[in-house]
Amino acid sequence: MAAKTAGGGRWEVVKKGRRPGAGGSGRGGGGDRRALGEANGVWKYDLSPPIQTTSTLYEQGFEKIMKKQNKEQVPPPAVEPKKPGNKKQTKKVVTLTSQNQKQGRFRSLEEALKALDVAALQKELDKSQSMFSGNPSVWLKDLASYLNYKLQAPLSEPTLSQHTHDYPYSLVSRELRGIIRGLLAKAAGSLELFFDHCLFTMLQELDKTPGESLHGYRICIQAILQDKPKIATMNLGKFLELLRSHQNRPAKCLTIMWALGQAGFASLTEGLKVWLGIMLPVLGIKSLSPFAIAYLDRLLLMHPNLTKGFGMIGPKDFFPLLDFAYMPNNSLTTSLQEQLCQLYPRLKVLAFGAKPESTLHTYFPSFLSRATPNCPSEMKKELLSSLTECLTVDPLSASVWRQLYPKHLSQSSLLLEHLLRSWERIPKKTWKSLQETVQSFKLTNQELLRKGSCNNQDVVTCDEACKGLLQQARGCRLPWTQLLLLVLIFATGFLCHDFRSHSSFQASLSGRLLQSSGFLPAGQQACAKIYSYSLQGYSWLEETLPAWGSHLMTVVRPSLQLAWAHISATVIFLSAHCASYLAYIGDSLTSLSQRLQVPDALNQLLSSLRELFLLLCQNVLLPLWHMLLETLARAQQHCHEACRGEVTWNCMKTQFSEAARWTWLCLQDITVAFLDWALAMISQQ
């Protein structure tokens, strides 16, 4: 890609008004070589260190060409060049150059990529790397210049909105992508400067009237940011200043926004950084707002998992978006405002983050200050909904509201009325904190009314809403459990007092009332039937259960005796050998620790654990096991004594009956004691 002489089929640089000796002995027999496209204009930023001149480079055919406006590098004509002082020859060369440029344009970028000779590109890159082995930035600039020179297709609008997000890089073949990525990997330390070079070269080409197509630089920018998107966000302040300096040139501004926005398609975090740092500050500009909102829409559509963007949007960035989305008569058109309103719920999720229960109180003051009575209806609805969410999710929001309440009475009145209307939808876990907050507001309202504040109407409205909320909070939660228990105690006390005062149930007021109403005869009849059925069931069990029980004992008793014998033998064996096995395990652990050369601290820990385990077995587990065995032996001995040596079903039935009778007597005694206590408490009242 260096300039070559025409005699050996080489390239040469042709420019207007070339003075004799510009690249010869007038420079002292030497010159420096610059990358293709590097001298297309005056740079605003110095993106790379200059390349020192050497006589070797000049001898190989390179020339340093200084020019202020235009420079064209074209293949030489077949005839040998004449002296530069010949004006006719110069005119002929310039005409031939413009013809070659016109012929070099393709009808589409697809055709240009198909016609690109990848092998020739690789050859030129190899030559550049061999000549400038210590300057990777030259390799990258040669790559961009070569691609942009070869991919001359019809110009397109700066944002490429009619194409996919990865156009034109999506059209690049796999072989060409490999060459680009390989070179980027070799020159990893110069990628930031190369990104600036591509962007500023694109801006310079937009100043030219014919202007070249910028597909080569766009491909390089997309290739850089696809693997390293952070390069675009390392110095957003510089690009924002550059954007503001070209505010009157929409094409340049859109080019800058498009180039930086390519980082977002690889990373949601970097895309939000670009949008918040570059596009949000210019959201009100008519020529730039459509692309900014369209980019945000495409960014959130490509990254449905919003968790990767948590922490990027804070209150400082969120509330300008809220104003743009819902405030009427702003600098956005109606269609753009509606589109931003559709994106607002996802922006709200990004702003609240992964832990809204600890961050929403920081959003509460700005939400409350915007909820004025003159606020638009849609915005008021969103603000009140967000304020309610803050109060129900973040407990600290209530304390923030208490601090802001005296200076935001009109806004608080709207919020209190909204809470009163939507009280049934508020989670019950937040009722208590809201009730305490409203109670404090009520005291504040009384103080403000006594002082005679200038905004008495707002205070009166807030006071009425507070009264309604307190009534809702107290009336919705009835203590049903306490009420039922109280009714049961009073009913029991009344019946006991009635029975005691009339000496019998038939003479009592309750008995006469039940007799006259017909409930008592019906109850007596039902009890008689239940008693009759119970007797029939008991007689059936008395006839059937002994036979089935004796049959079951005959079948199961040998197995149970054998199982009992095995269990007893196992327990005795374990109790006899447990200590020896534990001692063996302890000795094994000790020998193992000695072999492994365990550290002293770990060895001491193991010995402590061993002693603790032995102590637990000897003092807790073994005594419990012996106690269980003794209890089972006593139960068996008691059964033999009660049944006089032979355990039969009749004997077991008698024992169960006595146990049930004893339990019933205990319950009766407890019930009588409780009733006496209840009557004493009632008589004292």
C-alpha positions in Angstrom: 0.0 0.0 0.0 3.0 2.2 -0.4 3.4 4.5 -3.3 5.2 2.9 -6.2 7.0 4.1 -9.3 5.4 3.6 -12.6 8.4 2.1 -14.3 8.1 -1.2 -12.4 4.3 -1.3 -12.4 4.3 0.7 -9.2 1.8 3.2 -7.8 2.4 7.0 -7.6 0.7 9.9 -5.9 -0.8 12.5 -8.1 -1.9 15.8 -6.8 -2.6 19.3 -8.1 0.0 22.0 -8.0 2.9 19.7 -7.1 6.1 21.6 -6.8 9.3 20.2 -8.1 11.5 18.5 -5.6 8.7 18.1 -3.1 9.7 14.5 -2.4 13.3 14.4 -3.6 16.5 16.0 -2.7 14.7 19.1 -1.4 14.0 17.0 1.8 17.5 16.0 2.3 17.3 12.6 0.5 14.7 11.2 2.8 11.0 11.2 3.7 8.6 9.7 6.1 5.7 7.4 5.1 2.2 7.8 6.4 -0.7 5.3 6.4 -3.3 5.5 3.6 -5.9 8.1 4.3 -4.0 9.6 7.2 -3.3 12.9 5.6 -6.9 13.5 4.2 -7.3 16.5 6.4 -6.2 18.2 9.6 -6.8 16.1 12.7 -8.5 17.6 15.7 -6.8 15.1 18.0 -3.3 13.6 17.7 -4.3 9.9 17.5 -0.9 8.3 17.0 2.8 9.2 17.3 4.6 10.3 14.1 6.7 7.8 12.2 10.3 8.8 12.0 11.8 9.2 8.5 14.6 7.0 7.2 16.5 6.9 4.0 15.6 3.2 3.7 11.9 3.9 3.4 12.5 6.6 0.8 14.8 4.2 -1.2 12.0 1.7 -1.3 9.7 4.2 -3.0 7.8 6.1 -0.3 7.3 9.8 -0.4 6.0 12.2 2.1 3.2 14.3 0.6 1.9 17.5 2.3 -1.4 18.7 1.2 -4.1 20.9 2.9 -7.4 19.9 1.2 -7.4 16.9 -1.1 -5.1 14.0 -1.8 -5.8 11.2 -4.2 -3.8 8.0 -4.6 -4.6 6.3 -8.0 -3.0 3.9 -10.3 -0.6 5.7 -12.8 -1.3 5.9 -16.5 0.4 3.6 -18.8 2.6 6.4 -20.2 5.7 7.5 -18.4 5.2 10.6 -16.3 6.7 13.8 -17.5 8.0 16.8 -15.6 5.6 18.2 -13.0 5.9 21.6 -14.5 3.8 20.5 -17.6 0.3 21.8 -16.9 -1.3 19.8 -19.7 0.0 16.5 -18.4 -1.2 17.4 -14.9 -4.7 18.1 -16.1 -4.7 14.9 -18.0 -3.7 12.9 -15.0 -6.3 14.5 -12.8 -9.0 13.8 -15.4 -7.9 10.2 -15.6 -8.0 10.0 -11.8 -11.6 11.2 -11.5 -12.6 8.7 -14.3 -11.0 5.9 -12.3 -12.8 6.9 -9.2 -16.2 6.9 -11.0 -15.4 3.6 -12.4 -14.4 2.2 -9.0 -17.9 2.6 -7.5 -20.1 -0.5 -7.3 -23.8 -0.6 -7.4 -24.1 -2.1 -3.9 -21.8 -3.0 -1.0 -22.5 -6.7 -1.6 -20.9 -6.4 -5.1 -17.9 -4.5 -3.7 -17.3 -7.2 -1.0 -17.5 -9.9 -3.6 -15.0 -8.1 -5.8 -12.6 -7.6 -2.9 -9.4 -9.6 -3.3 -8.7 -10.9 0.2 -5.4 -12.4 -0.8 -4.2 -9.0 -2.1 -5.3 -7.4 1.2 -3.4 -10.0 3.2 -0.3 -9.4 1.0 -0.4 -5.7 1.6 -1.0 -6.1 5.3 2.0 -8.4 5.5 4.1 -5.9 3.7 3.0 -3.1 6.1 3.8 -5.3 9.1 7.3 -6.1 7.8 8.1 -2.5 7.0 6.6 -1.0 10.2 7.1 -3.8 12.6 7.2 -1.5 15.6 4.2 0.6 14.8 0.9 -1.4 14.9 -1.2 1.7 14.5 0.1 2.0 10.9 -1.1 -1.6 10.2 -4.6 -0.8 11.4 -4.8 2.5 9.5 -3.6 0.7 6.3 -6.3 -1.9 6.9 -9.1 0.8 7.2 -7.8 2.8 4.3 -7.6 -0.2 2.0 -11.1 -1.5 2.9 -12.6 2.0 2.5 -10.8 2.5 -0.8 -12.0 -0.8 -2.2 -15.5 -0.8 -0.9 -16.8 2.2 -2.8 -20.6 1.8 -3.0 -23.5 4.2 -3.0 -23.6 6.5 0.1 -26.2 5.7 2.7 -27.7 7.8 5.6 -25.5 8.1 8.7 -27.5 5.8 11.0 -28.1 2.9 8.5 -31.6 2.7 10.0 -32.9 0.7 7.0 -30.5 -2.1 7.7 -29.9 -4.5 10.6 -27.9 -3.4 13.6 -24.7 -5.3 12.5 -24.7 -3.9 9.0 -22.3 -3.6 7.1 -20.1 -6.1 9.2 -22.8 -8.7 8.7 -21.9 -8.8 5.0 -18.2 -9.5 5.5 -17.1 -13.0 4.6 -15.6 -15.4 7.2 -12.2 -15.2 5.6 -12.1 -11.4 5.7 -13.4 -11.4 9.3 -10.5 -13.7 10.2 -8.0 -11.3 8.7 -9.5 -8.3 10.5 -9.7 -10.1 13.9 -6.2 -11.4 13.5 -4.8 -7.9 12.9 -6.8 -6.4 15.7 -5.4 -9.1 18.1 -1.9 -8.3 17.0 -2.4 -4.6 17.6 -4.5 -4.8 20.8 -2.7 -1.9 22.4 -3.6 0.5 19.6 -7.3 -0.2 19.3 -8.4 2.9 21.2 -6.4 5.1 18.9 -7.6 3.2 15.9 -11.2 3.7 16.9 -10.6 7.4 17.2 -8.8 7.4 13.8 -11.8 5.7 12.1 -14.3 8.0 13.7 -12.5 11.3 12.9 -11.7 10.1 9.4 -15.4 9.5 8.8 -16.2 13.0 10.1 -13.6 14.5 7.8 -15.0 12.7 4.8 -18.4 14.2 5.5 -16.8 17.7 5.0 -15.9 16.8 1.4 -18.3 17.6 -1.3 -17.9 14.4 -3.4 -17.1 12.4 -0.2 -16.2 8.7 -0.2 -18.4 6.0 1.2 -17.5 5.1 4.7 -18.2 1.3 4.7 -14.6 0.4 5.4 -14.3 2.5 8.5 -17.8 1.3 9.7 -16.6 -2.3 9.3 -13.5 -1.6 11.4 -15.5 0.1 14.1 -17.9 -2.8 14.4 -15.1 -5.3 14.5 -13.4 -3.4 17.3 -16.5 -3.0 19.5 -17.8 -6.4 18.9 -15.0 -7.9 21.0 -14.1 -4.9 23.1 -17.1 -2.7 23.6 -15.5 -0.8 26.6 -13.3 1.1 24.1 -16.2 3.3 23.2 -17.0 4.2 26.8 -13.5 4.9 28.1 -13.8 8.6 27.4 -17.4 9.6 26.8 -16.8 13.2 27.9 -14.5 13.7 24.9 -17.1 12.4 22.5 -19.9 14.4 24.1 -17.8 17.6 23.6 -17.1 16.6 20.0 -20.9 16.0 19.5 -21.7 19.4 20.9 -19.1 21.1 18.7 -20.9 19.6 15.6 -24.4 20.3 16.9 -25.3 22.3 13.8 -24.2 19.4 11.5 -26.8 16.6 12.1 -25.0 14.1 9.8 -21.8 14.3 11.8 -23.7 14.0 15.1 -25.6 11.0 13.9 -22.3 9.4 12.7 -20.8 9.9 16.2 -23.9 8.4 17.8 -24.0 5.4 15.5 -20.3 4.7 16.0 -20.5 4.8 19.8 -23.8 3.0 19.8 -22.2 -0.2 18.3 -20.8 -1.0 21.8 -24.3 -1.6 23.1 -25.1 -4.5 20.8 -22.3 -6.5 22.5 -23.0 -5.4 26.0 -26.1 -3.9 27.6 -24.0 -2.2 30.3 -21.8 -0.4 27.7 -24.9 0.4 25.6 -26.6 2.1 28.6 -23.4 4.0 29.3 -23.4 5.3 25.7 -27.1 6.2 25.8 -27.0 8.0 29.1 -23.7 9.8 28.4 -24.2 10.7 24.7 -27.8 10.4 23.6 -29.7 11.5 26.7 -28.1 15.0 26.7 -29.2 15.6 23.1 -32.6 14.0 23.5 -34.4 17.3 23.0 -32.7 18.1 19.7 -35.2 17.5 16.8 -32.7 16.0 14.3 -31.1 13.6 16.9 -34.1 12.5 19.0 -35.5 9.9 16.6 -32.2 8.0 16.4 -31.7 8.2 20.2 -35.1 6.6 21.0 -34.9 4.1 18.2 -31.4 3.0 19.5 -32.8 2.6 23.0 -35.7 0.6 21.7 -33.4 -1.7 19.7 -31.0 -2.0 22.6 -33.6 -3.1 25.1 -35.1 -5.5 22.5 -31.8 -7.2 21.9 -31.1 -7.6 25.6 -34.4 -8.9 27.2 -32.5 -9.9 30.4 -32.4 -6.6 32.1 -30.5 -7.9 35.2 -27.2 -7.2 33.4 -28.1 -3.5 33.3 -29.0 -3.1 37.0 -27.1 -0.2 38.6 -26.7 1.8 35.4 -29.7 4.2 35.8 -29.9 6.3 38.9 -32.4 9.0 40.0 -30.3 11.6 38.2 -30.9 9.9 34.8 -34.3 8.4 35.5 -36.4 11.4 36.2 -35.5 13.3 33.0 -36.7 10.3 31.2 -39.9 10.4 33.2 -40.4 14.0 32.3 -39.7 13.4 28.6 -42.2 10.4 28.6 -45.2 12.0 30.4 -44.8 15.8 30.4 -46.8 17.4 27.6 -45.5 20.1 25.3 -41.8 19.1 25.6 -39.3 19.0 22.8 -40.3 15.5 21.7 -42.9 14.9 19.1 -46.1 13.0 20.0 -45.0 9.8 18.3 -41.6 9.8 20.0 -43.2 10.5 23.3 -45.5 7.6 22.9 -42.6 5.4 21.9 -40.7 6.5 25.0 -43.7 5.8 27.2 -43.7 2.2 25.9 -40.0 1.9 26.9 -40.6 3.5 30.3 -41.6 0.3 32.3 -38.3 -1.4 31.3 -36.4 1.7 32.2 -38.2 1.7 35.5 -37.1 -1.9 36.2 -33.5 -0.9 35.3 -33.6 2.1 37.6 -35.1 0.2 40.7 -32.4 -2.5 40.3 -32.1 -5.9 41.9 -32.9 -4.7 45.5 -35.8 -2.2 45.3 -36.5 -2.7 49.0 -33.3 -0.8 49.8 -33.2 1.8 47.0 -36.8 3.1 46.4 -36.6 5.6 49.3 -34.0 7.5 47.2 -36.6 7.9 44.4 -39.5 8.9 46.7 -38.7 12.7 47.0 -38.5 13.3 43.3 -41.7 11.3 42.7 -43.5 13.3 45.5 -42.4 16.7 44.2 -43.8 16.0 40.8 -47.2 14.8 42.0 -48.9 18.2 42.0 -52.6 18.8 41.5 -51.9 20.4 38.1 -50.0 17.4 36.9 -51.2 15.7 33.7 -53.6 12.8 34.4 -51.3 10.0 32.9 -48.3 11.4 34.7 -50.2 11.7 37.9 -51.4 8.1 37.7 -47.8 6.9 37.1 -46.5 9.0 40.0 -49.1 7.9 42.5 -48.5 4.3 41.5 -44.8 4.6 41.9 -45.2 6.4 45.3 -47.4 3.6 46.5 -44.8 1.0 45.4 -42.1 2.9 47.3 -44.2 2.9 50.5 -45.1 -0.8 50.2 -41.6 -2.1 49.2 -39.1 0.0 50.9 -39.8 0.6 54.7 -37.6 3.7 54.7 -39.9 5.6 52.3 -42.4 6.2 55.1 -39.7 8.0 57.2 -38.7 10.1 54.1 -42.3 11.0 53.6 -42.7 12.2 57.2 -39.7 14.6 56.7 -41.1 16.0 53.4 -44.8 16.2 54.6 -44.9 19.8 56.0 -43.5 21.3 52.8 -45.4 19.1 50.3 -49.0 19.2 51.6 -50.7 19.4 48.2 -48.7 16.5 46.9 -49.3 14.5 50.1 -53.0 15.2 49.9 -53.1 13.5 46.5 -51.1 10.5 47.7 -53.3 10.1 50.9 -56.5 10.2 48.8 -55.0 7.6 46.4 -54.0 5.4 49.4 -57.6 5.7 50.7 -59.1 4.6 47.4 -56.7 1.7 46.9 -56.5 0.5 50.5 -57.8 -2.9 49.7 -54.9 -3.5 47.3 -52.2 -2.5 49.7 -50.4 -5.5 51.2 -51.4 -6.2 54.9 -47.7 -6.2 56.0 -47.5 -2.5 55.4 -50.7 -1.5 57.1 -49.0 -1.0 60.5 -46.3 1.3 59.2 -48.8 3.3 57.1 -51.1 3.6 60.1 -48.2 5.0 62.2 -47.3 7.4 59.4 -50.9 8.7 59.0 -51.1 9.1 62.8 -48.1 11.3 62.8 -49.6 13.3 59.9 -52.7 13.8 61.9 -50.8 15.4 64.8 -48.9 17.6 62.3 -52.2 18.7 60.7 -53.6 19.8 64.1 -50.4 21.8 64.8 -50.7 23.5 61.4 -54.4 24.3 61.9 -53.6 25.9 65.2 -50.9 28.0 63.7 -53.2 29.1 60.9 -51.0 28.2 57.9 -51.4 30.0 54.6 -52.4 26.7 52.8 -55.2 25.7 55.2 -57.2 24.1 52.4 -54.4 21.5 51.8 -54.2 20.9 55.5 -57.9 20.3 55.8 -57.8 17.9 52.8 -54.9 16.0 54.3 -56.7 15.8 57.7 -59.8 14.4 56.1 -57.8 11.8 54.2 -55.9 10.9 57.3 -59.1 10.3 59.2 -60.5 8.1 56.5 -57.3 6.1 56.4 -57.2 5.6 60.2 -60.8 4.4 60.1 -60.0 2.0 57.3 -57.0 0.7 59.2 -59.0 0.2 62.4 -62.1 -1.2 60.8 -60.6 -3.8 58.5 -58.8 -5.9 61.0 -61.3 -7.3 63.5 -59.9 -9.6 66.2 -62.0 -12.6 65.3 -60.0 -15.0 67.4 -60.2 -12.9 70.5 -63.9 -12.3 70.0 -64.7 -16.0 69.6 -62.7 -16.8 72.7 -64.5 -14.0 74.7 -68.0 -15.3 73.5 -67.1 -18.8 74.5 -66.0 -17.8 78.0 -69.1 -15.7 78.6 -71.4 -18.5 77.3 -69.7 -21.0 79.6 -69.9 -18.7 82.6 -73.6 -17.9 81.9 -74.5 -21.6 81.7 -72.6 -22.5 84.8 -74.3 -19.6 86.7 -77.7 -20.6 85.4 -77.3 -24.2 86.4 -76.0 -23.3 89.9 -78.7 -20.8 90.6 -81.6 -23.1 89.6 -80.0 -26.3 91.0 -80.9 -28.4 87.9 -80.8 -28.2 84.2 -84.6 -28.7 83.7 -85.4 -25.8 86.1 -82.7 -23.5 84.6 -83.5 -20.7 82.2 -81.4 -22.4 79.5 -83.2 -25.7 79.9 -86.7 -24.1 79.8 -85.7 -22.1 76.7 -84.4 -25.2 74.9 -87.5 -27.2 76.0 -90.0 -24.5 74.7 -88.1 -24.1 71.4 -88.0 -27.9 70.7 -84.2 -28.1 70.6 -84.0 -30.2 73.8 -86.4 -33.0 72.7 -84.6 -33.2 69.3 -81.3 -33.3 71.1 -82.4 -36.0 73.5 -83.7 -38.1 70.6 -80.4 -37.6 68.7 -78.4 -38.5 71.8 -80.6 -41.6 72.4 -79.9 -42.8 68.8 -76.2 -42.1 69.1 -76.1 -44.0 72.4 -78.0 -46.9 70.9 -75.7 -47.1 67.9 -72.7 -46.8 70.2 -73.9 -49.8 72.2 -74.4 -51.9 69.1 -71.0 -51.0 67.9 -69.4 -51.8 71.2 -71.2 -55.2 71.4 -70.0 -56.0 67.9 -66.4 -55.1 68.8 -66.8 -57.2 72.0 -67.8 -60.2 70.1 -65.5 -59.8 67.1 -62.3 -58.2 68.5 -61.3 -61.0 70.9 -61.6 -63.7 68.2 -59.6 -61.6 65.8 -57.1 -60.5 68.5 -56.5 -64.1 69.6 -56.1 -65.2 66.0 -53.7 -62.3 65.3 -51.7 -63.1 68.5 -51.4 -66.8 67.5 -50.1 -65.8 64.1 -47.8 -62.9 65.0 -46.6 -63.9 68.5 -43.8 -66.3 67.3 -42.4 -63.7 65.0 -42.6 -61.0 67.6 -40.9 -63.2 70.2 -38.1 -64.0 67.7 -37.7 -60.3 66.8 -37.6 -59.4 70.4 -34.9 -62.0 71.1 -32.8 -60.7 68.1 -33.2 -57.1 69.2 -32.2 -57.9 72.8 -29.2 -59.8 71.6 -28.2 -56.9 69.3 -28.5 -54.4 72.0 -26.5 -56.5 74.5 -23.8 -57.0 71.9 -23.6 -53.3 71.0 -23.6 -52.3 74.6 -20.8 -54.8 75.4 -18.6 -54.0 72.4 -19.3 -50.3 71.8 -16.5 -49.1 74.1 -13.9 -51.4 72.5 -14.9 -50.2 69.0 -14.7 -46.6 70.0 -11.3 -47.1 71.5 -10.2 -48.9 68.3 -11.5 -46.0 66.1 -9.7 -43.5 68.4 -6.4 -45.4 68.1 -6.8 -45.7 64.3 -7.3 -41.9 64.1 -4.3 -41.3 66.3 -2.0 -43.6 64.2 -3.4 -42.1 61.0 -2.7 -38.6 62.2 0.8 -39.6 63.1 1.5 -41.0 59.7 0.1 -38.0 57.8 2.1 -35.6 60.1 -1.0 -33.6 60.8 -0.2 -30.1 62.2 -0.4 -29.7 66.0 -3.5 -27.5 65.9 -5.4 -30.0 63.8 -4.2 -32.9 65.9 -5.4 -31.2 69.1 -8.7 -30.5 67.4 -9.1 -34.2 66.5 -8.2 -35.3 70.0 -10.7 -32.9 71.5 -13.4 -34.2 69.2 -12.6 -37.8 70.1 -12.8 -37.0 73.8 -16.1 -35.2 73.2 -17.6 -38.1 71.3 -16.5 -40.6 74.0 -17.9 -38.4 76.7 -21.2 -38.1 74.8 -21.5 -41.9 74.3 -20.6 -42.7 77.9 -22.7 -40.1 79.7 -25.7 -39.6 77.3 -26.3 -42.3 74.8 -25.5 -45.3 76.9 -27.5 -44.1 79.9 -30.5 -43.3 77.7 -30.3 -46.7 76.1 -30.2 -48.5 79.5 -33.1 -46.4 80.7 -35.2 -47.4 77.7 -34.4 -51.0 78.3 -35.4 -50.7 81.9 -38.6 -48.9 81.0 -39.6 -51.7 78.6 -38.7 -54.4 81.2 -40.9 -52.6 83.8 -43.8 -52.3 81.3 -43.6 -56.0 80.6 -43.4 -56.9 84.3 -46.4 -54.7 85.0 -48.4 -56.4 82.3 -47.5 -59.8 83.7 -48.4 -58.7 87.3 -51.7 -57.1 86.2 -52.7 -60.1 84.1 -51.4 -62.6 86.7 -48.8 -64.2 84.5 -50.9 -64.6 81.3 -51.3 -61.7 79.0 -54.8 -62.0 77.4 -57.1 -59.7 75.5 -59.5 -59.4 78.4 -56.7 -58.3 80.7 -55.4 -55.7 78.2 -58.9 -54.4 77.7 -59.4 -54.0 81.4 -56.1 -52.1 81.6 -57.0 -49.8 78.8 -60.4 -49.1 80.3 -58.8 -48.2 83.7 -56.4 -45.9 81.9 -59.2 -44.2 80.0 -61.3 -43.8 83.2 -58.3 -42.3 85.0 -57.7 -39.9 82.1 -61.4 -38.9 82.0 -61.4 -38.2 85.7 -58.3 -36.0 85.3 -60.0 -34.0 82.5 -63.2 -33.6 84.7 -61.2 -32.3 87.5 -59.3 -29.8 85.3 -62.7 -28.6 83.7 -64.3 -28.1 87.1 -61.3 -26.2 88.3 -61.4 -23.9 85.2 -65.1 -23.3 85.6 -64.7 -22.4 89.2 -62.0 -19.9 88.3 -64.2 -18.4 85.5 -67.2 -18.0 87.9 -64.9 -16.4 90.5 -63.6 -13.9 87.9 -67.2 -13.1 86.7 -68.5 -12.7 90.2 -65.6 -10.3 91.0 -66.5 -8.2 88.0 
